[in-house]
Amino acid sequence: MRPEPTQPKPSEKRRPLPAVPQPGYSSPDLLRAATAILADLSALDPRLHLSACATAHLAPGVAAWLERDVPPAAVRHALTSGLPPEGRHSPHHPAAVLAYRLTTELPPPPPFRAPEAPEPVRHPLQNCDHCDRAFTRSPAAPICPPGMPGQAATLSARSRTLPGRRCGN
């Protein structure tokens, strides 16, 4: 006679993994790097072998660390250092331990750094369309800037015939 299967007691059911920090922006490259770090943990400590589901749950937490300019080696160290020795106190649920550490040991965000001012745009020398003198000016204004010495004396005959067009205006 077979014993009837019993439903697990509520205390025996697997609890969901604790929440982990989320990165400010979700980048596929950042999540790939986080997944690689989590996959490498079992090589450092075989007790930290994670399922695909646990890795997918923990990857955003590791990405949040990487987003805060923490190097991958420091993330590995924070997750693997200080684990109890193998035996009775060995972690039974490594993903839960890692989720706890990712949350409680999350470093502060890096200090705000103002973006560097872009270098000023340098326009090459160009020649005035009227007097053929070289000047540095944006391509939007193809004539000499006002007040340039000798503008009127160097106007070509062609530009003098155009009504209302004088060099420097």
Accessible surface in RSA format (square Angstrom, percent):
REM  Atomic radii and reference values for relative SASA: ProtOr
REM  Chains: A
REM  Algorithm: Lee & Richards
REM  Probe-radius: 1.40
REM  Slices: 20
REM RES _ NUM      All-atoms   Total-Side   Main-Chain    Non-polar    All polar
REM                ABS   REL    ABS   REL    ABS   REL    ABS   REL    ABS   REL
RES MET A   1   237.52 123.0 150.44  99.6  87.09 207.4 129.39 110.0 108.13 143.3
RES ARG A   2   212.93  89.4 196.14 100.0  16.78  40.0  70.02  95.7 142.90  86.6
RES PRO A   3   121.45  88.5  99.41  90.6  22.04  80.1 109.90  90.7  11.55  71.8
RES GLU A   4   148.55  85.3 133.26 100.8  15.28  36.4  47.62  92.1 100.92  82.4
RES PRO A   5   132.55  96.6 101.35  92.4  31.20 113.4 112.45  92.8  20.10 124.9
RES THR A   6   122.24  86.9  95.41  96.7  26.83  63.9  71.15  95.6  51.09  77.2
RES GLN A   7   161.08  90.1 142.72 104.3  18.35  43.7  59.13 125.9 101.95  77.3
RES PRO A   8    69.15  50.4  56.12  51.2  13.03  47.4  62.21  51.4   6.95  43.2
RES LYS A   9   133.26  65.0 130.64  80.2   2.63   6.3  78.76  70.9  54.50  58.1
RES PRO A  10   119.83  87.3 105.04  95.8  14.79  53.8 105.43  87.0  14.40  89.5
RES SER A  11   103.91  87.8  64.61  86.2  39.30  90.5  59.43 126.6  44.48  62.3
RES GLU A  12   114.71  65.9  83.20  62.9  31.50  75.0  38.61  74.7  76.10  62.1
RES LYS A  13   128.91  62.9 116.44  71.4  12.48  29.7  64.33  57.9  64.59  68.8
RES ARG A  14   195.75  82.2 164.92  84.1  30.83  73.4  77.04 105.3 118.71  71.9
RES ARG A  15   211.65  88.9 189.43  96.6  22.23  52.9  66.87  91.4 144.78  87.7
RES PRO A  16   123.05  89.7  98.96  90.2  24.09  87.6 110.63  91.3  12.42  77.2
RES LEU A  17    53.45  29.8  36.71  26.3  16.74  42.1  37.33  26.2  16.13  43.4
RES PRO A  18    59.96  43.7  48.34  44.1  11.62  42.2  59.96  49.5   0.00   0.0
RES ALA A  19    82.37  75.7  65.58 101.2  16.78  38.2  69.92  98.5  12.45  33.0
RES VAL A  20    11.46   7.5   1.20   1.1  10.26  24.7   3.06   2.7   8.40  22.8
RES PRO A  21    23.73  17.3   9.71   8.9  14.02  51.0  22.73  18.8   1.00   6.2
RES GLN A  22   122.00  68.2  97.19  71.0  24.81  59.1  55.70 118.6  66.30  50.3
RES PRO A  23    22.39  16.3   7.53   6.9  14.86  54.0   7.53   6.2  14.86  92.4
RES GLY A  24    73.57  90.7   0.00   N/A  73.57  90.7  38.23 104.9  35.34  79.2
RES TYR A  25   132.80  62.0 125.96  71.7   6.85  17.8  96.95  72.9  35.85  44.2
RES SER A  26    89.43  75.6  58.64  78.3  30.79  70.9  40.42  86.1  49.01  68.7
RES SER A  27    23.71  20.0  21.65  28.9   2.06   4.7   9.90  21.1  13.81  19.3
RES PRO A  28    91.29  66.5  84.10  76.7   7.19  26.1  89.22  73.7   2.08  12.9
RES ASP A  29    97.16  68.1  91.40  91.0   5.76  13.6  31.39  73.9  65.77  65.6
RES LEU A  30    27.66  15.4  24.68  17.7   2.98   7.5  27.05  19.0   0.61   1.6
RES LEU A  31    53.17  29.6  52.84  37.8   0.33   0.8  53.17  37.3   0.00   0.0
RES ARG A  32   151.97  63.8 144.74  73.8   7.23  17.2  74.94 102.4  77.03  46.7
RES ALA A  33    43.93  40.4  34.24  52.8   9.69  22.0  42.56  59.9   1.36   3.6
RES ALA A  34     0.00   0.0   0.00   0.0   0.00   0.0   0.00   0.0   0.00   0.0
RES THR A  35    57.10  40.6  57.10  57.9   0.00   0.0  44.96  60.4  12.13  18.3
RES ALA A  36    52.54  48.3  45.18  69.7   7.36  16.7  52.00  73.2   0.54   1.4
RES ILE A  37     4.13   2.3   4.13   3.1   0.00   0.0   4.13   3.0   0.00   0.0
RES LEU A  38     2.44   1.4   0.00   0.0   2.44   6.1   0.05   0.0   2.39   6.4
RES ALA A  39    65.64  60.3  43.13  66.6  22.51  51.2  53.28  75.0  12.35  32.7
RES ASP A  40    64.23  45.0  62.36  62.1   1.87   4.4  13.53  31.8  50.70  50.6
RES LEU A  41     0.00   0.0   0.00   0.0   0.00   0.0   0.00   0.0   0.00   0.0
RES SER A  42    36.63  30.9  28.97  38.7   7.65  17.6   8.76  18.6  27.87  39.0
RES ALA A  43    92.65  85.2  52.25  80.6  40.40  91.9  63.98  90.1  28.67  75.9
RES LEU A  44   104.00  57.9  71.35  51.0  32.66  82.1  74.24  52.1  29.76  80.1
RES ASP A  45    19.16  13.4  18.06  18.0   1.10   2.6   8.90  20.9  10.26  10.2
RES PRO A  46   100.91  73.5  87.38  79.7  13.53  49.2  90.09  74.4  10.82  67.3
RES ARG A  47    49.82  20.9  33.80  17.2  16.02  38.1  29.26  40.0  20.56  12.5
RES LEU A  48     0.18   0.1   0.00   0.0   0.18   0.4   0.00   0.0   0.18   0.5
RES HIS A  49   135.98  74.3 123.83  86.1  12.16  31.1  86.26  88.9  49.73  57.9
RES LEU A  50    23.99  13.4   3.91   2.8  20.08  50.5   5.27   3.7  18.71  50.4
RES SER A  51    66.19  55.9  50.78  67.8  15.41  35.5  51.84 110.4  14.35  20.1
RES ALA A  52    89.60  82.4  69.27 106.9  20.32  46.2  76.82 108.2  12.78  33.9
RES CYS A  53   102.44  77.5  91.13 101.6  11.31  26.6  37.55  95.1  64.89  70.0
RES ALA A  54     8.37   7.7   7.47  11.5   0.90   2.0   7.94  11.2   0.43   1.1
RES THR A  55    19.52  13.9  19.52  19.8   0.00   0.0  12.31  16.5   7.21  10.9
RES ALA A  56    70.05  64.4  51.21  79.0  18.84  42.9  58.44  82.3  11.61  30.8
RES HIS A  57    62.56  34.2  52.09  36.2  10.47  26.8  38.10  39.3  24.46  28.5
RES LEU A  58     0.00   0.0   0.00   0.0   0.00   0.0   0.00   0.0   0.00   0.0
RES ALA A  59     6.25   5.7   6.25   9.6   0.00   0.0   6.25   8.8   0.00   0.0
RES PRO A  60    27.06  19.7  27.06  24.7   0.00   0.0  27.06  22.3   0.00   0.0
RES GLY A  61     0.00   0.0   0.00   N/A   0.00   0.0   0.00   0.0   0.00   0.0
RES VAL A  62     0.00   0.0   0.00   0.0   0.00   0.0   0.00   0.0   0.00   0.0
RES ALA A  63     0.00   0.0   0.00   0.0   0.00   0.0   0.00   0.0   0.00   0.0
RES ALA A  64     1.90   1.7   1.90   2.9   0.00   0.0   1.90   2.7   0.00   0.0
RES TRP A  65    11.36   4.6  11.36   5.5   0.00   0.0  11.36   6.1   0.00   0.0
RES LEU A  66    24.09  13.4  11.52   8.2  12.57  31.6  11.58   8.1  12.51  33.7
RES GLU A  67    46.27  26.6  27.81  21.0  18.45  43.9  21.73  42.0  24.53  20.0
RES ARG A  68    61.22  25.7  53.00  27.0   8.22  19.6   4.01   5.5  57.20  34.7
RES ASP A  69    90.48  63.4  62.19  61.9  28.30  66.9  34.38  80.9  56.10  56.0
RES VAL A  70    23.42  15.4  18.64  16.9   4.78  11.5  19.98  17.4   3.44   9.3
RES PRO A  71    80.87  58.9  74.31  67.7   6.56  23.9  80.70  66.6   0.18   1.1
RES PRO A  72    61.64  44.9  61.64  56.2   0.00   0.0  61.64  50.9   0.00   0.0
RES ALA A  73    68.45  62.9  61.14  94.4   7.31  16.6  62.60  88.2   5.85  15.5
RES ALA A  74    41.35  38.0  31.65  48.8   9.70  22.1  37.66  53.0   3.69   9.8
RES VAL A  75     0.11   0.1   0.11   0.1   0.00   0.0   0.11   0.1   0.00   0.0
RES ARG A  76    62.17  26.1  62.17  31.7   0.00   0.0  17.74  24.2  44.43  26.9
RES HIS A  77   122.46  66.9 118.28  82.2   4.18  10.7  77.06  79.4  45.40  52.8
RES ALA A  78    17.64  16.2  11.95  18.4   5.68  12.9  16.24  22.9   1.39   3.7
RES LEU A  79     0.46   0.3   0.46   0.3   0.00   0.0   0.46   0.3   0.00   0.0
RES THR A  80    29.32  20.9  18.35  18.6  10.97  26.1   7.00   9.4  22.32  33.7
RES SER A  81    45.33  38.3  33.11  44.2  12.22  28.2  26.30  56.0  19.03  26.7
RES GLY A  82    72.86  89.8   0.00   N/A  72.86  89.8  39.66 108.8  33.19  74.3
RES LEU A  83    24.26  13.5   4.09   2.9  20.17  50.7   4.09   2.9  20.17  54.3
RES PRO A  84    48.14  35.1  41.57  37.9   6.57  23.9  48.11  39.7   0.03   0.2
RES PRO A  85   109.10  79.5  98.12  89.4  10.99  39.9 107.75  89.0   1.36   8.4
RES GLU A  86   129.24  74.2 102.82  77.8  26.43  62.9  31.70  61.3  97.55  79.6
RES GLY A  87    51.74  63.8   0.00   N/A  51.74  63.8  36.94 101.4  14.80  33.1
RES ARG A  88   208.24  87.4 178.43  91.0  29.81  71.0  72.45  99.0 135.79  82.3
RES HIS A  89   130.86  71.5 117.05  81.4  13.81  35.3  78.39  80.8  52.46  61.0
RES SER A  90    20.95  17.7  18.61  24.8   2.34   5.4  12.43  26.5   8.52  11.9
RES PRO A  91    22.32  16.3   2.16   2.0  20.16  73.3  11.63   9.6  10.69  66.4
RES HIS A  92   149.47  81.7 121.95  84.8  27.52  70.4  87.32  90.0  62.15  72.3
RES HIS A  93    94.39  51.6  90.10  62.6   4.29  11.0  62.50  64.4  31.89  37.1
RES PRO A  94    24.32  17.7  24.32  22.2   0.00   0.0  24.32  20.1   0.00   0.0
RES ALA A  95    10.99  10.1  10.90  16.8   0.09   0.2  10.90  15.4   0.09   0.2
RES ALA A  96    30.96  28.5  28.86  44.5   2.10   4.8  28.96  40.8   2.00   5.3
RES VAL A  97    44.81  29.5  40.75  36.9   4.05   9.8  44.81  38.9   0.00   0.0
RES LEU A  98     0.00   0.0   0.00   0.0   0.00   0.0   0.00   0.0   0.00   0.0
RES ALA A  99     0.01   0.0   0.00   0.0   0.01   0.0   0.00   0.0   0.01   0.0
RES TYR A 100   139.81  65.3 137.81  78.4   1.99   5.2  97.79  73.5  42.02  51.8
RES ARG A 101    33.57  14.1  33.41  17.0   0.16   0.4   3.73   5.1  29.84  18.1
RES LEU A 102     0.08   0.0   0.08   0.1   0.00   0.0   0.08   0.1   0.00   0.0
RES THR A 103    67.80  48.2  55.75  56.5  12.05  28.7  55.38  74.4  12.42  18.8
RES THR A 104    76.67  54.5  40.35  40.9  36.31  86.5  45.12  60.6  31.55  47.7
RES GLU A 105    84.68  48.6  67.59  51.1  17.08  40.7  34.95  67.6  49.73  40.6
RES LEU A 106    51.88  28.9  29.19  20.9  22.69  57.0  29.19  20.5  22.69  61.1
RES PRO A 107    30.81  22.5  26.02  23.7   4.79  17.4  30.48  25.2   0.33   2.0
RES PRO A 108   106.21  77.4  94.34  86.0  11.87  43.2 100.27  82.8   5.94  36.9
RES PRO A 109    89.03  64.9  76.85  70.1  12.18  44.3  76.85  63.4  12.18  75.7
RES PRO A 110    47.89  34.9  29.53  26.9  18.36  66.8  35.54  29.3  12.35  76.8
RES PRO A 111   109.34  79.7  94.22  85.9  15.12  55.0 105.68  87.2   3.67  22.8
RES PHE A 112   176.87  88.5 141.81  87.8  35.06  91.2 148.76  90.2  28.11  80.4
RES ARG A 113   164.89  69.2 144.58  73.7  20.30  48.3  72.36  98.9  92.52  56.1
RES ALA A 114    72.69  66.8  52.51  81.0  20.18  45.9  52.51  73.9  20.18  53.5
RES PRO A 115   117.24  85.4  91.75  83.6  25.48  92.6 102.30  84.5  14.94  92.8
RES GLU A 116   164.21  94.3 137.84 104.3  26.36  62.8  58.20 112.6 106.01  86.6
RES ALA A 117    90.07  82.8  61.73  95.3  28.34  64.5  66.56  93.7  23.51  62.3
RES PRO A 118   121.92  88.9  99.32  90.5  22.61  82.2 109.99  90.8  11.93  74.2
RES GLU A 119   154.80  88.9 136.36 103.2  18.44  43.9  51.88 100.4 102.92  84.0
RES PRO A 120   108.74  79.2  90.70  82.7  18.03  65.6 101.43  83.7   7.31  45.4
RES VAL A 121   120.18  79.1  93.56  84.7  26.63  64.2  98.82  85.9  21.37  57.9
RES ARG A 122   211.59  88.8 183.78  93.7  27.81  66.2  68.64  93.8 142.95  86.6
RES HIS A 123    60.64  33.1  52.80  36.7   7.84  20.1  32.70  33.7  27.94  32.5
RES PRO A 124   107.33  78.2  94.47  86.1  12.85  46.7 106.79  88.2   0.54   3.4
RES LEU A 125   124.93  69.6  98.89  70.7  26.05  65.5  99.02  69.5  25.91  69.7
RES GLN A 126    46.38  25.9  39.20  28.6   7.18  17.1  28.35  60.4  18.03  13.7
RES ASN A 127    83.09  57.3  70.55  68.2  12.54  30.2  14.30  34.4  68.79  66.5
RES CYS A 128     5.00   3.8   0.00   0.0   5.00  11.7   0.00   0.0   5.00   5.4
RES ASP A 129    86.66  60.7  64.09  63.8  22.57  53.4  23.45  55.2  63.21  63.0
RES HIS A 130    11.99   6.6   7.74   5.4   4.25  10.9   7.80   8.0   4.19   4.9
RES CYS A 131    11.72   8.9   0.00   0.0  11.72  27.5   1.43   3.6  10.28  11.1
RES ASP A 132   104.16  73.0  88.02  87.6  16.15  38.2  30.65  72.1  73.52  73.3
RES ARG A 133    84.43  35.5  79.33  40.4   5.11  12.2  20.49  28.0  63.94  38.8
RES ALA A 134    54.13  49.8  35.03  54.1  19.10  43.4  35.03  49.3  19.10  50.6
RES PHE A 135    11.25   5.6   5.58   3.5   5.68  14.8  11.25   6.8   0.00   0.0
RES THR A 136    87.19  62.0  63.56  64.4  23.63  56.3  46.70  62.7  40.49  61.2
RES ARG A 137    87.54  36.8  82.82  42.2   4.72  11.2  19.40  26.5  68.14  41.3
RES SER A 138    37.88  32.0  35.35  47.2   2.53   5.8  23.59  50.2  14.29  20.0
RES PRO A 139   101.09  73.7  81.40  74.2  19.69  71.6  83.87  69.2  17.22 107.0
RES ALA A 140    95.80  88.1  56.33  86.9  39.47  89.8  68.76  96.8  27.04  71.6
RES ALA A 141    22.95  21.1  20.02  30.9   2.94   6.7  22.95  32.3   0.00   0.0
RES PRO A 142    56.17  40.9  56.17  51.2   0.00   0.0  56.17  46.4   0.00   0.0
RES ILE A 143    22.16  12.6  21.35  15.9   0.81   2.0  21.35  15.4   0.81   2.2
RES CYS A 144     1.62   1.2   0.00   0.0   1.62   3.8   0.00   0.0   1.62   1.8
RES PRO A 145    40.94  29.8  40.05  36.5   0.90   3.3  40.94  33.8   0.00   0.0
RES PRO A 146   104.53  76.2  82.86  75.5  21.67  78.8  83.94  69.3  20.59 128.0
RES GLY A 147    74.03  91.3   0.00   N/A  74.03  91.3  42.44 116.5  31.59  70.8
RES MET A 148    38.76  20.1  27.73  18.4  11.03  26.3  32.54  27.7   6.22   8.2
RES PRO A 149   101.78  74.2  90.99  82.9  10.79  39.2 101.47  83.8   0.31   1.9
RES GLY A 150    39.93  49.2   0.00   N/A  39.93  49.2  27.35  75.1  12.57  28.2
RES GLN A 151    21.02  11.8  18.61  13.6   2.41   5.7   5.43  11.6  15.59  11.8
RES ALA A 152    77.81  71.5  65.28 100.7  12.52  28.5  67.37  94.9  10.43  27.6
RES ALA A 153    86.09  79.2  52.31  80.7  33.77  76.8  63.50  89.4  22.59  59.8
RES THR A 154    56.99  40.5  40.76  41.3  16.23  38.7  47.60  63.9   9.39  14.2
RES LEU A 155    20.77  11.6  13.88   9.9   6.89  17.3  13.88   9.8   6.89  18.5
RES SER A 156    47.67  40.3  38.81  51.8   8.86  20.4  44.38  94.5   3.30   4.6
RES ALA A 157    79.15  72.8  68.64 105.9  10.50  23.9  71.68 100.9   7.46  19.8
RES ARG A 158   160.26  67.3 151.50  77.2   8.77  20.9  77.50 105.9  82.76  50.2
RES SER A 159     0.12   0.1   0.08   0.1   0.04   0.1   0.08   0.2   0.04   0.1
RES ARG A 160   147.93  62.1 118.48  60.4  29.45  70.1  48.75  66.6  99.18  60.1
RES THR A 161   105.96  75.4  77.91  79.0  28.06  66.9  74.17  99.6  31.79  48.1
RES LEU A 162    78.16  43.5  74.18  53.1   3.98  10.0  74.19  52.1   3.97  10.7
RES PRO A 163   123.24  89.8  97.60  89.0  25.64  93.2 108.72  89.8  14.52  90.2
RES GLY A 164    81.27 100.2   0.00   N/A  81.27 100.2  43.07 118.2  38.20  85.6
RES ARG A 165   110.24  46.3 105.47  53.8   4.77  11.4  37.98  51.9  72.26  43.8
RES ARG A 166   153.91  64.6 152.41  77.7   1.50   3.6  50.48  69.0 103.42  62.7
RES CYS A 167     8.44   6.4   0.28   0.3   8.16  19.2   0.28   0.7   8.16   8.8
RES GLY A 168     3.23   4.0   0.00   N/A   3.23   4.0   1.73   4.7   1.50   3.4
RES ASN A 169   106.77  73.6  61.55  59.5  45.22 108.9  55.95 134.7  50.82  49.1
END  Absolute sums over single chains surface
CHAIN  1 A    12233.3       9729.3       2504.0       7584.5       4648.8
END  Absolute sums over all chains
TOTAL         12233.3       9729.3       2504.0       7584.5       4648.8
